[in-house]
Amino acid sequence: MPKGLNKLEKLRMVLVRMIAVFIANGLAVIGAGSIIGIDIIDSILLAGSLGVIKVSEQLARNFLDDGKLTIEEINESFSVLEKK
């Protein structure tokens, strides 16, 4: 991961990774939602949103510490999601 990214580059990186979180979490529940009778789109939206919310919460907590986010803090925030 490159060091010394400016704020715009960090923002872009976080947004792209948030999209990946949404997709990864959303696609992981397609089968589970259909088994219990939940519409596929609703399942994807719920699971994707919950993943983004978890990461957003951790980013906010890391930002509260000192008013800035380092690359390490950003990576730590995304690591709150379990990798499968």
Secondary structure, DSSP 8 states (H G I E B T S, - for coil): --SS--HHHHHHHHHHHHHHHHHHHHHHTHHHHHHTT--HHHHHHHHHHHHHHHHHHHHHHHHHHHS---HHHHHHHHTTS---
